[in-house]
């Protein structure tokens, strides 16, 4: 991965996924960002190979809700998280459970 600098928003979304919040709505709750910001950022991160996704099995929601699309950080995404935390030190405080 080339040394690419993520925007603060993209870094925040990527950090939330790295902290274990793997689907869009949970990223929105953790970051406080609106859906119109989170979902385009997720698409860009996936396009750039920093996250990968999969749809949960439809039987899990059992008709109570639509299937969720889960994201996980790739190896390049992990490197981008580390670089982003150095660039934006407050990201280190996001989800102290790690």
N, C-alpha and C positions, 0 to 999 in steps of 0.2 A: 504494500500500500504506500503510495507516495505520501510525503508529509503534508497532510491536508488539514487545514484549520477549520473546524466546525464552528458554525454560528453558536451563540450562547443557547438558543432554543434547541437546535439539533443536539448539542452536547447534553443539555438537560434531559431531553427525551431518551437519548442513548444511555445516560447514567441511570435513569429510572428503570430501564429494561435490565441493565446490568445488576441492579439492586434486587431484581426478582419480580418486578411488576411487568408481566409479559404480555398484556393485551391493552388495547387502546384506552378503554375507560379507566383502567387502573392507573395508567400513565397520567391521564387527565387528573385523577384524584390526587396523585402524589405530587404532581408539579403545579397544579392550579391553572394549567394552560387549557384553553378551549379546544373543542374538537376540530375546529377549522385550522388550528395550528398543529395539533398533535398528529392527525392522520396524514396530512401532506408530508410532515417531517418523517413519519414512519415509512412512507413510500419512498422518499429520497434516500433514507438510510438503507432500505432494502435494495434499492437500485444500485447504490454505491458499494454493496457487499458488506456493510457493517452490521447488519442484522439479517436473519433469515426467519421465515414464518411458516406456520402450518395451521390449518383449520382444525379445531377440535371436532371429535366425532359428534354427529348430530344427536345421537342418543343421550349424550351427557346432559344437555339442557332439558331433555325429555319434554319438549314442547313448551317449556316455561319461558324460554328466551331463545333468540337466534344463536347459532354457533359462534364461538369467539375465535378470532384469529390471534394466535399466540406468536410472539416474537422472542428470539433469543439472539444474544450478541455473538458474532463470529469472532474468530481469532483476530482479524483485522479490526473489528469493532472494539475488542478488548484493548488493543493498542491505542485506538482513538480515544477510548475512555481515559486511559492513563494520561495521554497527552492533554486532554481537555481538562482534567483535574488540575494539572500543573498550570494551565492557562487561566482557568477559572477556579480558584481555590475554594470558593463556596460550594462547589459541586461535591467536594469531599464530605460535606455535612449532610448531604442528601441520603436519607435512610442509613442511619448509623448501625443497622443490623448486619451489614457486611463485615 
